[in-house]
């Protein structure tokens, strides 16, 4: 084992910075690429895989792995079945398909970002889709929401939202002046009856 374990996989193969590979590379386990590959880099199917491409690493071809940590350059499509980590010097020129994405400031993708759909898409906690929040009338305008029963008392959601907006503006007015605070004040004044 050449490097420490990350997320349960170890790097057991290295393509050094002075190496240049012409042709496809197939691997299982962990591979660190510091050199150049002109061809596809593919992990064996059915086995866990991790590919680490350092800042000096370059791939001209397709990449298909479970977990990709990229800090170098890829010209071609990228397919990460589990996780794609784009570090600050990462450059991707091609379509990117991923299950989960972590992108650091400075990373560049010139191509489409396409999330892989794994099962049902779940809403965030406390998120109510817009269609459920307001009923739309025939005229296309949203009707006011109904009163909501909470802890034995009825509340009007719009009154609660206005109170929350006022709290946000009040908190912002206590903080030093800035563009965000001015925007909140304009928002507050534009909503005044």
N, C-alpha and C positions, 0 to 999 in steps of 0.2 A: 504494500500500500504506500503510495507516494505522498498523499496529502491527507489531512484530517477528514473525518466524516462530516457531511452536511446533509441534513434531512434524511439520515439513514443510509445514504450511499457513500461509497468511497471512490476516489479517483484512482483507478488502477492502471490506466494507460495514458501516456503523454506523447504528444507530437510536438517536438521542441521548436523553438523560435527559428532555427536555421533549416528546418525540414520543409520540403515542398512536395505535396502528394498530388499526382495527376491520376485521377480516377476516383471511383466511389469508395467510401469508407463505411463499413458496417461494424457495429460494436455492441457489446452488452456491458452493463455496469456503468462505470464512470470513465469519461474521457476528457482530458484537458488538451486544448488546442492552442498552442502559442505560435504555430507556423501558418502555412498556407495550404488549403485544399482546393483544388480545381476539380470539382465533382460533388456528388451528393453525399451527405453525412446522415446515416440512418441507423437508428437503434434497432436491435432485433425485437420483433414483436413478441409480446407475451412476457417479457422480462423488464424489470425496472431499469431505467436509464437516466443518466445525467450527463449533459455536455456543458463544459465550461470553456468559453472562448475568451482568451485574455485580450488586453488592449492591442497587442500586436497581431492577434490571430485574424485570419481572413478566410472566408469560405465563399467560393463562387459556385453556387449550386443550391439544391434544396436541402433543408434540414428537417428531419422527423425524429423527435425524441419526446420523452415524458417531461423532463425538467431541463430547461436551458437557461444558463447564466451567461449573458452576452455582454462583453465590454469591448468587443472588436467590431469587425465589419462583415456583413453578410449581404451578398448580391444574389437574390433568389428567394423563393418562398420559404417561410418558416412555419413549422407546425409543432406546437408544444401541447401535448396531451394533458399535462397537469399544470405546470407553472412556467411562466416566462418571466425572467428577471432581466430587465434592460438597465444596465448600469450606465454611469455618466458618459462614457466614451462609445457607447453602443451606436452602431449605424446599420440600419436595415433598409435595403433597396428591394422591395418586393412585398407581396401580400403576407400578412402575419395572422395565423390562426392560433388561438390560445384558449385554455380553460380558465386560467387565472393569470393576471398581468400585474407585475410590479415594475413601474417605470420611474427611474431616477431623473432628476433635473439634468439636462444636457443630452440625454439620449434622443436619437432622431430616427423616425420611421418615415420613409417615403414609399407609401403604399397603403393598402387597406388594412385596417385592424378588424378582424372578424372573430368574435367570441364563439367558442364551441358551446353548443347547447347540451348540457348534461342533465337530463331529467327536467323536472318542472321548475320554471322560474318562480322564485318566491319573492313576495313583497317585503320591504323592510318593516321592522316593527313600528307600529303606530302610523303606518302609511295607508291611507285610504285612497284608492284610485279616484280620479276626478269624476268619473261616471257615477260612482257610488255616493260621492260627497254632495252633489246637487242633482236634482232631477231637471232635465232639459225640457222646456215647453216646446210646443209646435213652432213658435216663432224663433226658436234657436237660442233663447235667453234662458239662463239658469234661474230656477225658482229658488226662493230662500229656503235654507235648510229647516227641518222641523226641530222642535225643542227636544233636547236630550235629557233623559232622566239619569241623574248621577247622585248617588248617596242619598236617595229619598227626596231630592228636590229637583225641579225642572230648571234647565238652563237653556238660554238661547245661544247657539254656537256663535252667532255673529257678535253678540255682546262679549262673549269670552274672548273671541279673536281680537276685538277692538281693545279690550283690557290688556291682552298680551302685547299688542302693538304699542300701546301707551307705555307699558313697562320697558320694552326694548328702547323706545325713544328716550324715556326718562333716564335709563342706565347710560345711554350713549351721550346724553347731555352732560353727565357728570365726568366724562372722560375728556382728554385733551382734544382740541379741535382737529379735524382732518376731513378729507374728502368723503369718507364713509359717514361721518356724523352729519355733514351738510346734506348728504343724500337722504339720510333718515329724516332730517327736519323738513326737506322738500316733500318727502313722502307723507309726513304727518300733515303738513299744511295743505297738500293737494287732496287729502281725504276729508278735510274739515268741511262741514255742511255749509 
